[in-house]
Amino acid sequence: MSDGRDTAVRENAVRGKGARERAARPEDLARLFVERANAGDAEGLAELYEPDAVLGFPPGDMTVGRDAIRAVFDQLVAQRPRFEPEEALPTLLWGDLALTATRPADGTGGRAQVARRQPDGTWLRILDRPEAAG
């Protein structure tokens, strides 16, 4: 559901010179994650998270803060995994918060994220559980 800000945000989310695309909608975060992971861009992956975000990865662990999240993604992209876009489940919106999820193709059970709208109208993840046992 659009709240009228989406069009302006999409226009502003276009990359400036040397800048990475930003998420105009919460659903954009999953696509940007796949694109950046496949490009081996750990810094770009970490930029999808707020500075104090929590990542439920590695499995059974919690990684707190963008710097720590980047370190995890440095290790992940060094392994050169290949990510594919996954089927998105309907997003739940409540004010400036969004719950997004995808149906994993790898059978890990489920992926869920909470994103928050930023003052400029773009979105960043604040909570991410990329692997939940089914």
Phi and psi in radians as a Rosetta constraint file:
Dihedral C 1 N 2 CA 2 C 2 CIRCULARHARMONIC -1.590 0.35
Dihedral N 2 CA 2 C 2 N 3 CIRCULARHARMONIC 2.514 0.35
Dihedral C 2 N 3 CA 3 C 3 CIRCULARHARMONIC -1.946 0.35
Dihedral N 3 CA 3 C 3 N 4 CIRCULARHARMONIC 0.295 0.35
Dihedral C 3 N 4 CA 4 C 4 CIRCULARHARMONIC 1.605 0.35
Dihedral N 4 CA 4 C 4 N 5 CIRCULARHARMONIC -0.398 0.35
Dihedral C 4 N 5 CA 5 C 5 CIRCULARHARMONIC -1.487 0.35
Dihedral N 5 CA 5 C 5 N 6 CIRCULARHARMONIC -0.314 0.35
Dihedral C 5 N 6 CA 6 C 6 CIRCULARHARMONIC -0.971 0.35
Dihedral N 6 CA 6 C 6 N 7 CIRCULARHARMONIC -0.815 0.35
Dihedral C 6 N 7 CA 7 C 7 CIRCULARHARMONIC -1.094 0.35
Dihedral N 7 CA 7 C 7 N 8 CIRCULARHARMONIC -0.826 0.35
Dihedral C 7 N 8 CA 8 C 8 CIRCULARHARMONIC -1.118 0.35
Dihedral N 8 CA 8 C 8 N 9 CIRCULARHARMONIC -0.707 0.35
Dihedral C 8 N 9 CA 9 C 9 CIRCULARHARMONIC -1.136 0.35
Dihedral N 9 CA 9 C 9 N 10 CIRCULARHARMONIC -0.757 0.35
Dihedral C 9 N 10 CA 10 C 10 CIRCULARHARMONIC -1.021 0.35
Dihedral N 10 CA 10 C 10 N 11 CIRCULARHARMONIC -0.727 0.35
Dihedral C 10 N 11 CA 11 C 11 CIRCULARHARMONIC -1.125 0.35
Dihedral N 11 CA 11 C 11 N 12 CIRCULARHARMONIC -0.665 0.35
Dihedral C 11 N 12 CA 12 C 12 CIRCULARHARMONIC -1.379 0.35
Dihedral N 12 CA 12 C 12 N 13 CIRCULARHARMONIC -0.309 0.35
Dihedral C 12 N 13 CA 13 C 13 CIRCULARHARMONIC -1.412 0.35
Dihedral N 13 CA 13 C 13 N 14 CIRCULARHARMONIC -0.164 0.35
Dihedral C 13 N 14 CA 14 C 14 CIRCULARHARMONIC -1.059 0.35
Dihedral N 14 CA 14 C 14 N 15 CIRCULARHARMONIC 2.462 0.35
Dihedral C 14 N 15 CA 15 C 15 CIRCULARHARMONIC -1.082 0.35
Dihedral N 15 CA 15 C 15 N 16 CIRCULARHARMONIC 2.318 0.35
Dihedral C 15 N 16 CA 16 C 16 CIRCULARHARMONIC -1.483 0.35
Dihedral N 16 CA 16 C 16 N 17 CIRCULARHARMONIC 3.102 0.35
Dihedral C 16 N 17 CA 17 C 17 CIRCULARHARMONIC -1.039 0.35
Dihedral N 17 CA 17 C 17 N 18 CIRCULARHARMONIC 2.065 0.35
Dihedral C 17 N 18 CA 18 C 18 CIRCULARHARMONIC 1.364 0.35
Dihedral N 18 CA 18 C 18 N 19 CIRCULARHARMONIC -0.060 0.35
Dihedral C 18 N 19 CA 19 C 19 CIRCULARHARMONIC -1.670 0.35
Dihedral N 19 CA 19 C 19 N 20 CIRCULARHARMONIC 2.632 0.35
Dihedral C 19 N 20 CA 20 C 20 CIRCULARHARMONIC -1.488 0.35
Dihedral N 20 CA 20 C 20 N 21 CIRCULARHARMONIC 2.635 0.35
Dihedral C 20 N 21 CA 21 C 21 CIRCULARHARMONIC -1.065 0.35
Dihedral N 21 CA 21 C 21 N 22 CIRCULARHARMONIC 2.482 0.35
Dihedral C 21 N 22 CA 22 C 22 CIRCULARHARMONIC -1.942 0.35
Dihedral N 22 CA 22 C 22 N 23 CIRCULARHARMONIC 2.732 0.35
Dihedral C 22 N 23 CA 23 C 23 CIRCULARHARMONIC -1.329 0.35
Dihedral N 23 CA 23 C 23 N 24 CIRCULARHARMONIC 1.992 0.35
Dihedral C 23 N 24 CA 24 C 24 CIRCULARHARMONIC -1.411 0.35
Dihedral N 24 CA 24 C 24 N 25 CIRCULARHARMONIC -0.423 0.35
Dihedral C 24 N 25 CA 25 C 25 CIRCULARHARMONIC -2.329 0.35
Dihedral N 25 CA 25 C 25 N 26 CIRCULARHARMONIC 2.686 0.35
Dihedral C 25 N 26 CA 26 C 26 CIRCULARHARMONIC -0.993 0.35
Dihedral N 26 CA 26 C 26 N 27 CIRCULARHARMONIC -0.610 0.35
Dihedral C 26 N 27 CA 27 C 27 CIRCULARHARMONIC -1.158 0.35
Dihedral N 27 CA 27 C 27 N 28 CIRCULARHARMONIC -0.379 0.35
Dihedral C 27 N 28 CA 28 C 28 CIRCULARHARMONIC -1.151 0.35
Dihedral N 28 CA 28 C 28 N 29 CIRCULARHARMONIC -0.448 0.35
Dihedral C 28 N 29 CA 29 C 29 CIRCULARHARMONIC -1.047 0.35
Dihedral N 29 CA 29 C 29 N 30 CIRCULARHARMONIC -0.703 0.35
Dihedral C 29 N 30 CA 30 C 30 CIRCULARHARMONIC -1.127 0.35
Dihedral N 30 CA 30 C 30 N 31 CIRCULARHARMONIC -0.756 0.35
Dihedral C 30 N 31 CA 31 C 31 CIRCULARHARMONIC -1.110 0.35
Dihedral N 31 CA 31 C 31 N 32 CIRCULARHARMONIC -0.793 0.35
Dihedral C 31 N 32 CA 32 C 32 CIRCULARHARMONIC -1.105 0.35
Dihedral N 32 CA 32 C 32 N 33 CIRCULARHARMONIC -0.641 0.35
Dihedral C 32 N 33 CA 33 C 33 CIRCULARHARMONIC -1.051 0.35
Dihedral N 33 CA 33 C 33 N 34 CIRCULARHARMONIC -0.879 0.35
Dihedral C 33 N 34 CA 34 C 34 CIRCULARHARMONIC -1.041 0.35
Dihedral N 34 CA 34 C 34 N 35 CIRCULARHARMONIC -0.820 0.35
Dihedral C 34 N 35 CA 35 C 35 CIRCULARHARMONIC -1.050 0.35
Dihedral N 35 CA 35 C 35 N 36 CIRCULARHARMONIC -0.809 0.35
Dihedral C 35 N 36 CA 36 C 36 CIRCULARHARMONIC -1.264 0.35
Dihedral N 36 CA 36 C 36 N 37 CIRCULARHARMONIC -0.674 0.35
Dihedral C 36 N 37 CA 37 C 37 CIRCULARHARMONIC -1.097 0.35
Dihedral N 37 CA 37 C 37 N 38 CIRCULARHARMONIC -0.769 0.35
Dihedral C 37 N 38 CA 38 C 38 CIRCULARHARMONIC -1.177 0.35
Dihedral N 38 CA 38 C 38 N 39 CIRCULARHARMONIC -0.408 0.35
Dihedral C 38 N 39 CA 39 C 39 CIRCULARHARMONIC -1.511 0.35
Dihedral N 39 CA 39 C 39 N 40 CIRCULARHARMONIC -0.073 0.35
Dihedral C 39 N 40 CA 40 C 40 CIRCULARHARMONIC 1.266 0.35
Dihedral N 40 CA 40 C 40 N 41 CIRCULARHARMONIC 0.481 0.35
Dihedral C 40 N 41 CA 41 C 41 CIRCULARHARMONIC -1.728 0.35
Dihedral N 41 CA 41 C 41 N 42 CIRCULARHARMONIC 1.418 0.35
Dihedral C 41 N 42 CA 42 C 42 CIRCULARHARMONIC -1.113 0.35
Dihedral N 42 CA 42 C 42 N 43 CIRCULARHARMONIC -0.679 0.35
Dihedral C 42 N 43 CA 43 C 43 CIRCULARHARMONIC -1.096 0.35
Dihedral N 43 CA 43 C 43 N 44 CIRCULARHARMONIC -0.764 0.35
Dihedral C 43 N 44 CA 44 C 44 CIRCULARHARMONIC -1.109 0.35
Dihedral N 44 CA 44 C 44 N 45 CIRCULARHARMONIC -0.629 0.35
Dihedral C 44 N 45 CA 45 C 45 CIRCULARHARMONIC -1.106 0.35
Dihedral N 45 CA 45 C 45 N 46 CIRCULARHARMONIC -0.811 0.35
Dihedral C 45 N 46 CA 46 C 46 CIRCULARHARMONIC -1.093 0.35
Dihedral N 46 CA 46 C 46 N 47 CIRCULARHARMONIC -0.534 0.35
Dihedral C 46 N 47 CA 47 C 47 CIRCULARHARMONIC -1.197 0.35
Dihedral N 47 CA 47 C 47 N 48 CIRCULARHARMONIC -0.162 0.35
Dihedral C 47 N 48 CA 48 C 48 CIRCULARHARMONIC -1.422 0.35
Dihedral N 48 CA 48 C 48 N 49 CIRCULARHARMONIC -0.019 0.35
Dihedral C 48 N 49 CA 49 C 49 CIRCULARHARMONIC -2.081 0.35
Dihedral N 49 CA 49 C 49 N 50 CIRCULARHARMONIC 2.556 0.35
Dihedral C 49 N 50 CA 50 C 50 CIRCULARHARMONIC -1.145 0.35
Dihedral N 50 CA 50 C 50 N 51 CIRCULARHARMONIC 2.768 0.35
Dihedral C 50 N 51 CA 51 C 51 CIRCULARHARMONIC -0.991 0.35
Dihedral N 51 CA 51 C 51 N 52 CIRCULARHARMONIC -0.523 0.35
Dihedral C 51 N 52 CA 52 C 52 CIRCULARHARMONIC -1.956 0.35
Dihedral N 52 CA 52 C 52 N 53 CIRCULARHARMONIC 0.442 0.35
Dihedral C 52 N 53 CA 53 C 53 CIRCULARHARMONIC -1.132 0.35
Dihedral N 53 CA 53 C 53 N 54 CIRCULARHARMONIC 2.815 0.35
Dihedral C 53 N 54 CA 54 C 54 CIRCULARHARMONIC -2.093 0.35
Dihedral N 54 CA 54 C 54 N 55 CIRCULARHARMONIC 2.232 0.35
Dihedral C 54 N 55 CA 55 C 55 CIRCULARHARMONIC -1.988 0.35
Dihedral N 55 CA 55 C 55 N 56 CIRCULARHARMONIC 2.156 0.35
Dihedral C 55 N 56 CA 56 C 56 CIRCULARHARMONIC -1.456 0.35
Dihedral N 56 CA 56 C 56 N 57 CIRCULARHARMONIC 1.094 0.35
Dihedral C 56 N 57 CA 57 C 57 CIRCULARHARMONIC -2.781 0.35
Dihedral N 57 CA 57 C 57 N 58 CIRCULARHARMONIC 2.472 0.35
Dihedral C 57 N 58 CA 58 C 58 CIRCULARHARMONIC -1.087 0.35
Dihedral N 58 CA 58 C 58 N 59 CIRCULARHARMONIC 2.803 0.35
Dihedral C 58 N 59 CA 59 C 59 CIRCULARHARMONIC -0.854 0.35
Dihedral N 59 CA 59 C 59 N 60 CIRCULARHARMONIC 2.297 0.35
Dihedral C 59 N 60 CA 60 C 60 CIRCULARHARMONIC 1.438 0.35
Dihedral N 60 CA 60 C 60 N 61 CIRCULARHARMONIC 0.070 0.35
Dihedral C 60 N 61 CA 61 C 61 CIRCULARHARMONIC -2.221 0.35
Dihedral N 61 CA 61 C 61 N 62 CIRCULARHARMONIC 2.898 0.35
Dihedral C 61 N 62 CA 62 C 62 CIRCULARHARMONIC -2.167 0.35
Dihedral N 62 CA 62 C 62 N 63 CIRCULARHARMONIC 2.350 0.35
Dihedral C 62 N 63 CA 63 C 63 CIRCULARHARMONIC -2.013 0.35
Dihedral N 63 CA 63 C 63 N 64 CIRCULARHARMONIC 2.165 0.35
Dihedral C 63 N 64 CA 64 C 64 CIRCULARHARMONIC -2.036 0.35
Dihedral N 64 CA 64 C 64 N 65 CIRCULARHARMONIC 2.233 0.35
Dihedral C 64 N 65 CA 65 C 65 CIRCULARHARMONIC 1.677 0.35
Dihedral N 65 CA 65 C 65 N 66 CIRCULARHARMONIC 2.519 0.35
Dihedral C 65 N 66 CA 66 C 66 CIRCULARHARMONIC -1.024 0.35
Dihedral N 66 CA 66 C 66 N 67 CIRCULARHARMONIC -0.688 0.35
Dihedral C 66 N 67 CA 67 C 67 CIRCULARHARMONIC -1.116 0.35
Dihedral N 67 CA 67 C 67 N 68 CIRCULARHARMONIC -0.761 0.35
Dihedral C 67 N 68 CA 68 C 68 CIRCULARHARMONIC -1.181 0.35
Dihedral N 68 CA 68 C 68 N 69 CIRCULARHARMONIC -0.645 0.35
Dihedral C 68 N 69 CA 69 C 69 CIRCULARHARMONIC -1.116 0.35
Dihedral N 69 CA 69 C 69 N 70 CIRCULARHARMONIC -0.722 0.35
Dihedral C 69 N 70 CA 70 C 70 CIRCULARHARMONIC -1.073 0.35
Dihedral N 70 CA 70 C 70 N 71 CIRCULARHARMONIC -0.714 0.35
Dihedral C 70 N 71 CA 71 C 71 CIRCULARHARMONIC -1.057 0.35
Dihedral N 71 CA 71 C 71 N 72 CIRCULARHARMONIC -0.715 0.35
Dihedral C 71 N 72 CA 72 C 72 CIRCULARHARMONIC -1.105 0.35
Dihedral N 72 CA 72 C 72 N 73 CIRCULARHARMONIC -0.753 0.35
Dihedral C 72 N 73 CA 73 C 73 CIRCULARHARMONIC -1.240 0.35
Dihedral N 73 CA 73 C 73 N 74 CIRCULARHARMONIC -0.516 0.35
Dihedral C 73 N 74 CA 74 C 74 CIRCULARHARMONIC -1.013 0.35
Dihedral N 74 CA 74 C 74 N 75 CIRCULARHARMONIC -0.794 0.35
Dihedral C 74 N 75 CA 75 C 75 CIRCULARHARMONIC -1.166 0.35
Dihedral N 75 CA 75 C 75 N 76 CIRCULARHARMONIC -0.710 0.35
Dihedral C 75 N 76 CA 76 C 76 CIRCULARHARMONIC -1.107 0.35
Dihedral N 76 CA 76 C 76 N 77 CIRCULARHARMONIC -0.900 0.35
Dihedral C 76 N 77 CA 77 C 77 CIRCULARHARMONIC -1.212 0.35
Dihedral N 77 CA 77 C 77 N 78 CIRCULARHARMONIC -0.407 0.35
Dihedral C 77 N 78 CA 78 C 78 CIRCULARHARMONIC -1.106 0.35
Dihedral N 78 CA 78 C 78 N 79 CIRCULARHARMONIC -0.435 0.35
Dihedral C 78 N 79 CA 79 C 79 CIRCULARHARMONIC -1.424 0.35
Dihedral N 79 CA 79 C 79 N 80 CIRCULARHARMONIC -0.123 0.35
Dihedral C 79 N 80 CA 80 C 80 CIRCULARHARMONIC 0.948 0.35
Dihedral N 80 CA 80 C 80 N 81 CIRCULARHARMONIC 0.870 0.35
Dihedral C 80 N 81 CA 81 C 81 CIRCULARHARMONIC -1.219 0.35
Dihedral N 81 CA 81 C 81 N 82 CIRCULARHARMONIC 2.757 0.35
Dihedral C 81 N 82 CA 82 C 82 CIRCULARHARMONIC -1.958 0.35
Dihedral N 82 CA 82 C 82 N 83 CIRCULARHARMONIC 2.132 0.35
Dihedral C 82 N 83 CA 83 C 83 CIRCULARHARMONIC -1.811 0.35
Dihedral N 83 CA 83 C 83 N 84 CIRCULARHARMONIC 2.521 0.35
Dihedral C 83 N 84 CA 84 C 84 CIRCULARHARMONIC -2.068 0.35
Dihedral N 84 CA 84 C 84 N 85 CIRCULARHARMONIC 2.557 0.35
Dihedral C 84 N 85 CA 85 C 85 CIRCULARHARMONIC -1.034 0.35
Dihedral N 85 CA 85 C 85 N 86 CIRCULARHARMONIC 2.521 0.35
Dihedral C 85 N 86 CA 86 C 86 CIRCULARHARMONIC -2.071 0.35
Dihedral N 86 CA 86 C 86 N 87 CIRCULARHARMONIC 2.793 0.35
Dihedral C 86 N 87 CA 87 C 87 CIRCULARHARMONIC -1.116 0.35
Dihedral N 87 CA 87 C 87 N 88 CIRCULARHARMONIC 2.125 0.35
Dihedral C 87 N 88 CA 88 C 88 CIRCULARHARMONIC -1.431 0.35
Dihedral N 88 CA 88 C 88 N 89 CIRCULARHARMONIC 2.402 0.35
Dihedral C 88 N 89 CA 89 C 89 CIRCULARHARMONIC -1.561 0.35
Dihedral N 89 CA 89 C 89 N 90 CIRCULARHARMONIC 2.798 0.35
Dihedral C 89 N 90 CA 90 C 90 CIRCULARHARMONIC -1.005 0.35
Dihedral N 90 CA 90 C 90 N 91 CIRCULARHARMONIC 2.382 0.35
Dihedral C 90 N 91 CA 91 C 91 CIRCULARHARMONIC -1.388 0.35
Dihedral N 91 CA 91 C 91 N 92 CIRCULARHARMONIC 2.419 0.35
Dihedral C 91 N 92 CA 92 C 92 CIRCULARHARMONIC -1.802 0.35
Dihedral N 92 CA 92 C 92 N 93 CIRCULARHARMONIC 2.168 0.35
Dihedral C 92 N 93 CA 93 C 93 CIRCULARHARMONIC -1.942 0.35
Dihedral N 93 CA 93 C 93 N 94 CIRCULARHARMONIC 2.431 0.35
Dihedral C 93 N 94 CA 94 C 94 CIRCULARHARMONIC -2.525 0.35
Dihedral N 94 CA 94 C 94 N 95 CIRCULARHARMONIC 1.773 0.35
Dihedral C 94 N 95 CA 95 C 95 CIRCULARHARMONIC 1.051 0.35
Dihedral N 95 CA 95 C 95 N 96 CIRCULARHARMONIC -2.142 0.35
Dihedral C 95 N 96 CA 96 C 96 CIRCULARHARMONIC -1.660 0.35
Dihedral N 96 CA 96 C 96 N 97 CIRCULARHARMONIC 0.255 0.35
Dihedral C 96 N 97 CA 97 C 97 CIRCULARHARMONIC -1.989 0.35
Dihedral N 97 CA 97 C 97 N 98 CIRCULARHARMONIC 2.556 0.35
Dihedral C 97 N 98 CA 98 C 98 CIRCULARHARMONIC -2.431 0.35
Dihedral N 98 CA 98 C 98 N 99 CIRCULARHARMONIC 2.387 0.35
Dihedral C 98 N 99 CA 99 C 99 CIRCULARHARMONIC -1.834 0.35
Dihedral N 99 CA 99 C 99 N 100 CIRCULARHARMONIC 2.049 0.35
Dihedral C 99 N 100 CA 100 C 100 CIRCULARHARMONIC -2.012 0.35
Dihedral N 100 CA 100 C 100 N 101 CIRCULARHARMONIC 2.716 0.35
Dihedral C 100 N 101 CA 101 C 101 CIRCULARHARMONIC -2.742 0.35
Dihedral N 101 CA 101 C 101 N 102 CIRCULARHARMONIC 2.724 0.35
Dihedral C 101 N 102 CA 102 C 102 CIRCULARHARMONIC -2.305 0.35
Dihedral N 102 CA 102 C 102 N 103 CIRCULARHARMONIC 2.721 0.35
Dihedral C 102 N 103 CA 103 C 103 CIRCULARHARMONIC -1.598 0.35
Dihedral N 103 CA 103 C 103 N 104 CIRCULARHARMONIC 1.895 0.35
Dihedral C 103 N 104 CA 104 C 104 CIRCULARHARMONIC -1.154 0.35
Dihedral N 104 CA 104 C 104 N 105 CIRCULARHARMONIC 2.390 0.35
Dihedral C 104 N 105 CA 105 C 105 CIRCULARHARMONIC -1.358 0.35
Dihedral N 105 CA 105 C 105 N 106 CIRCULARHARMONIC -0.328 0.35
Dihedral C 105 N 106 CA 106 C 106 CIRCULARHARMONIC -1.603 0.35
Dihedral N 106 CA 106 C 106 N 107 CIRCULARHARMONIC 0.101 0.35
Dihedral C 106 N 107 CA 107 C 107 CIRCULARHARMONIC 1.290 0.35
Dihedral N 107 CA 107 C 107 N 108 CIRCULARHARMONIC 0.355 0.35
Dihedral C 107 N 108 CA 108 C 108 CIRCULARHARMONIC -1.346 0.35
Dihedral N 108 CA 108 C 108 N 109 CIRCULARHARMONIC -0.058 0.35
Dihedral C 108 N 109 CA 109 C 109 CIRCULARHARMONIC 1.882 0.35
Dihedral N 109 CA 109 C 109 N 110 CIRCULARHARMONIC -0.841 0.35
Dihedral C 109 N 110 CA 110 C 110 CIRCULARHARMONIC 3.013 0.35
Dihedral N 110 CA 110 C 110 N 111 CIRCULARHARMONIC 2.713 0.35
Dihedral C 110 N 111 CA 111 C 111 CIRCULARHARMONIC -2.249 0.35
Dihedral N 111 CA 111 C 111 N 112 CIRCULARHARMONIC 2.364 0.35
Dihedral C 111 N 112 CA 112 C 112 CIRCULARHARMONIC -2.490 0.35
Dihedral N 112 CA 112 C 112 N 113 CIRCULARHARMONIC 2.488 0.35
Dihedral C 112 N 113 CA 113 C 113 CIRCULARHARMONIC -2.435 0.35
Dihedral N 113 CA 113 C 113 N 114 CIRCULARHARMONIC 2.605 0.35
Dihedral C 113 N 114 CA 114 C 114 CIRCULARHARMONIC -1.977 0.35
Dihedral N 114 CA 114 C 114 N 115 CIRCULARHARMONIC 2.246 0.35
Dihedral C 114 N 115 CA 115 C 115 CIRCULARHARMONIC -2.073 0.35
Dihedral N 115 CA 115 C 115 N 116 CIRCULARHARMONIC 2.715 0.35
Dihedral C 115 N 116 CA 116 C 116 CIRCULARHARMONIC -2.204 0.35
Dihedral N 116 CA 116 C 116 N 117 CIRCULARHARMONIC 2.386 0.35
Dihedral C 116 N 117 CA 117 C 117 CIRCULARHARMONIC -1.202 0.35
Dihedral N 117 CA 117 C 117 N 118 CIRCULARHARMONIC 2.315 0.35
Dihedral C 117 N 118 CA 118 C 118 CIRCULARHARMONIC -1.542 0.35
Dihedral N 118 CA 118 C 118 N 119 CIRCULARHARMONIC 2.871 0.35
Dihedral C 118 N 119 CA 119 C 119 CIRCULARHARMONIC -0.964 0.35
Dihedral N 119 CA 119 C 119 N 120 CIRCULARHARMONIC -0.489 0.35
Dihedral C 119 N 120 CA 120 C 120 CIRCULARHARMONIC -1.521 0.35
Dihedral N 120 CA 120 C 120 N 121 CIRCULARHARMONIC 0.066 0.35
Dihedral C 120 N 121 CA 121 C 121 CIRCULARHARMONIC 1.612 0.35
Dihedral N 121 CA 121 C 121 N 122 CIRCULARHARMONIC -0.149 0.35
Dihedral C 121 N 122 CA 122 C 122 CIRCULARHARMONIC -1.438 0.35
Dihedral N 122 CA 122 C 122 N 123 CIRCULARHARMONIC 3.049 0.35
Dihedral C 122 N 123 CA 123 C 123 CIRCULARHARMONIC -2.156 0.35
Dihedral N 123 CA 123 C 123 N 124 CIRCULARHARMONIC 2.507 0.35
Dihedral C 123 N 124 CA 124 C 124 CIRCULARHARMONIC -2.347 0.35
Dihedral N 124 CA 124 C 124 N 125 CIRCULARHARMONIC 2.638 0.35
Dihedral C 124 N 125 CA 125 C 125 CIRCULARHARMONIC -1.347 0.35
Dihedral N 125 CA 125 C 125 N 126 CIRCULARHARMONIC 2.478 0.35
Dihedral C 125 N 126 CA 126 C 126 CIRCULARHARMONIC -2.021 0.35
Dihedral N 126 CA 126 C 126 N 127 CIRCULARHARMONIC -0.500 0.35
Dihedral C 126 N 127 CA 127 C 127 CIRCULARHARMONIC -2.356 0.35
Dihedral N 127 CA 127 C 127 N 128 CIRCULARHARMONIC 2.386 0.35
Dihedral C 127 N 128 CA 128 C 128 CIRCULARHARMONIC -2.513 0.35
Dihedral N 128 CA 128 C 128 N 129 CIRCULARHARMONIC 2.113 0.35
Dihedral C 128 N 129 CA 129 C 129 CIRCULARHARMONIC -2.052 0.35
Dihedral N 129 CA 129 C 129 N 130 CIRCULARHARMONIC 1.637 0.35
Dihedral C 129 N 130 CA 130 C 130 CIRCULARHARMONIC -1.327 0.35
Dihedral N 130 CA 130 C 130 N 131 CIRCULARHARMONIC -0.334 0.35
Dihedral C 130 N 131 CA 131 C 131 CIRCULARHARMONIC -2.425 0.35
Dihedral N 131 CA 131 C 131 N 132 CIRCULARHARMONIC 2.035 0.35
Dihedral C 131 N 132 CA 132 C 132 CIRCULARHARMONIC -2.226 0.35
Dihedral N 132 CA 132 C 132 N 133 CIRCULARHARMONIC 2.208 0.35
Dihedral C 132 N 133 CA 133 C 133 CIRCULARHARMONIC -1.022 0.35
Dihedral N 133 CA 133 C 133 N 134 CIRCULARHARMONIC 2.411 0.35
